[in-house]
Amino acid sequence: MANLNIEELNTEFQNQSPEQIVAWAIGYAKNPLVTTNFRPYEVAILHLCTQVKPDLKVIWCDTGYNTPQTYQHADELIKSLDLNVQLYVPKQTAAHRDVVLGIPSIDDPNHKIFTEQVKLEPFMRAMAEHKPDVWFTNLRKGQTAFRDSIGMLSYSKDGILKVSPFYNFTDEQLDAYLKKHNLPNEFKYYDPTKVLENRECGLHI
């Protein structure tokens, strides 16, 4: 596929609803997927995308360090939304890693190794196996400095079109979306690779 005029499309989509953006992207895509970690508000992107394409592949890279609440939330959404989940996990168990590495602090050189093991390697393996041309994400403006710069549409470093239909939504607007569709949310979430909320996760750079 030829590269799109992202700047032009981002301007055009400012006046489009998330539903319209997803419908356009599904129509454009040959092999779309959505990624999720079942963090707060992820239910919005999962619901939105599967309303347009019910069999859309849902890539879940589970670090193995989610909270019990997140695992329960994920199980509920997989069932209630009938998600086509493709699960990817690290090659080493969390129990083994806890003994030999633990969860290093962000200023520890081993934190990079930890992030590679629990997040980056499973994610890259998933993308290599599925080879998407369109990747739906729930990135939003205001989350990190990097995300403030990309817009609703952007290209990954591998040339995959990233579509973030809720990019300009606030928490309050997402709350309204969840209320309108009677969707649950869960806030007891922990990402051991980010630690701080305003750090980039590493998948989108």
N, C-alpha and C positions, 0 to 999 in steps of 0.2 A: 504493500500500500504506500502511495506517495504521502509525504508529510503534509498535514493540513496547515492552513494559516491560523495558527493558534490565537494570535493576538486579535485577529478579526472575529473569530468565533467566540472568544471570551467576551468581547464587547457586545456581540449579538445576543449571547446567552444571559446577559445581565437582566434582561426583561423576560426571560423564560422561567417557567416553574421547574422544580426538580424533576417532576414527572415528564415534562417535555424534553428535558436534557437527557434523561435516561432513555426515553423512546427514540430520540435521535441517535444516541450512541449504540443502542441495540440494533437499530436499522443499519448502521454503518459497519458494525463489527462482523468479523468472520468467526472469531473464537474468543468471546468475552468471558471474564470471570470477575468475581468480587472477592477481596480478601477481608478477613475479620479476625479480631482477637477477643471479641465479645466484651470489650470495654464499655463504659457508659456511652449511651446514645448509638451504639453500633446497630441496635435493632432497627433504627430508622433507615439506614442504607440497605440493610438486608430485606426489610419489608418493601421498600420502594423498588428495588431492582427485581425482586421475585414477583412483584405484581405485574411487571412488564414481561419478564421471562421466567416462569416458574421453575424451569430445570436449570437455571444458571448455576454454573459451578461456583461453589463457595469454598475458598481455600482458607483453612484454619491452621495456622502454625502455632501449636500449643507448646509454650516454653517448658511446661511441667511445673511451673511455679505459680499458677493462678490460685486465687483464693477459693475456698469451698463455695462461696456465693457465686463467683464467676462460673464455676463448673456447673452449678445447678441452673444458673441463668442460661448458659449455653445449651444445656440439655432441654430446657423448656422451649427455647426458640427453635432448635432443630426439629422438635416435634410439632410445635404449633404452626410454624411457617413451612414445614415439610422441606427443609433445606437440603440441597444436594451437596453435602459437606464432603470435602476431600481433606482428610486429616494428615498433617505432617508434624512429626515430633523429632527432637534431637536424636542423634544416633547413640548417645550415651544417656542412661537414666539419670534422673535428678538425684536419686539416692547415691549413685556412684560418684557423681560430680560433687556432691556435698562433702564427700570424704576427701577427694583429691584436690579440689579447687575451692569449694564453697561458693559464696556469692561475693565476689570482690567489690570493694568500694569503687566509686567512679574515678578516683585518683590512683588506683592500683593498676599497674601495667597489665595484670591478669584480667582486668575488666574487659579488655578488647577481645581476649581469647574466649571469655565467658559469653560475650555478646555474639561472637561468631558461632559458637557451638549451639546456643539455645534459640537464636533468632535468625541470623543471616544465612547459615547453611541450610536449614530446613526451607526457608523462603526461596533461596536460589534453586534448590532442588525442585520445589513445586513449580516455579516458573519455567525451569528447563524441561520438565516433563509435560506441562500443559501448553507451553508456547502461546500465550494469549497475545492478541493484538490490541485489545481494549481491557483496561484494568479499572474497575470501579473501586473507589476508596471513600472513606468518610473524612478526608482531610478538610479542615476548616480554617479560614482566616483567623488570626489571633492566637493560634495554638503555639506556634514557634515562629521565629524570625524567618526561617526558610519557607515555611508554608505561607507566610504573608506575601511571598514574592511570586507564587506560581499560577494562581488563578484557577478557575473551574476545570480548565483543560490544560494539560502539560504533557510533555514527553519524559519518560524515564530515561536514565542513561543508556538503557538497552533499546530505546526507540519504541517502547510500548506507550500507547495513548492512555494517560491517566485521566479519569473522569471523576470529578468530585462535585456531585450535584447539590450538596448542602454547603458548599464552600462559603457562601455569604451568610449562612444562618447563625443566629445567636443561640445560646442555650434555651432562651425563652421561646424562640421560634420552634426549636426542636421539641421542647416540652409540649407545645401546642400540636405539633404533628403527632406525637405519641398519644396525646389525649384524644385527638380526632379519630385515630385508628385503634384505640384501646390497646396500646402496646406497653409492655412492661419495661422497666429500666433497672439497672443495678449499678450502684456506685462503689461497692467494696471490691475494688480492682487494684491489682499491683503488677507493675512491669519491672522486673529486676534489672533490666538492661537500661532503663531510662532513669529510674530513681526520682529525679526531679521532673515535674510536670512539663516544664518548658524546654526540656532537652529533646532533640530530634531522635527518633527511634533507630535510624540507620537504614531503613528500607527505602526511604524516599529521596535521599540525597543523590 
